Amino acid sequence: MSGEHEVTLLVRRDCPACDTAETEISEVCAELGVPWRTSDVDGDPELRAEFGDRVPVILVDGVEHGFWKVEPQRLRAALRA
């Protein structure tokens, strides 16, 4: 499955929900062989303006998939599509 999708998790420092989301996304992406990365919204004024009040935000292929918490089954379904 690797190469078909990419997940980006938008986070900020000192965010417990972001830490939880990182763990959950890591597990799902490892299971499916999907690359993923994090990006700090506070390091980019555009990202902060658009997503700063909703972190963590999950992007699949650059499109917002969800925010505040990971829904593992829903994420798996999106990555299998």
Buried (B, 14 or more C-beta within 10 A) or exposed (E): EEEEBBBBBBBBEEBEBBEEBBEBBBEBBEEBEBEBEBBBBEEBEEBBEBBBEEBBBBBBEEEEBBBEEBBEEEBBEBBEE
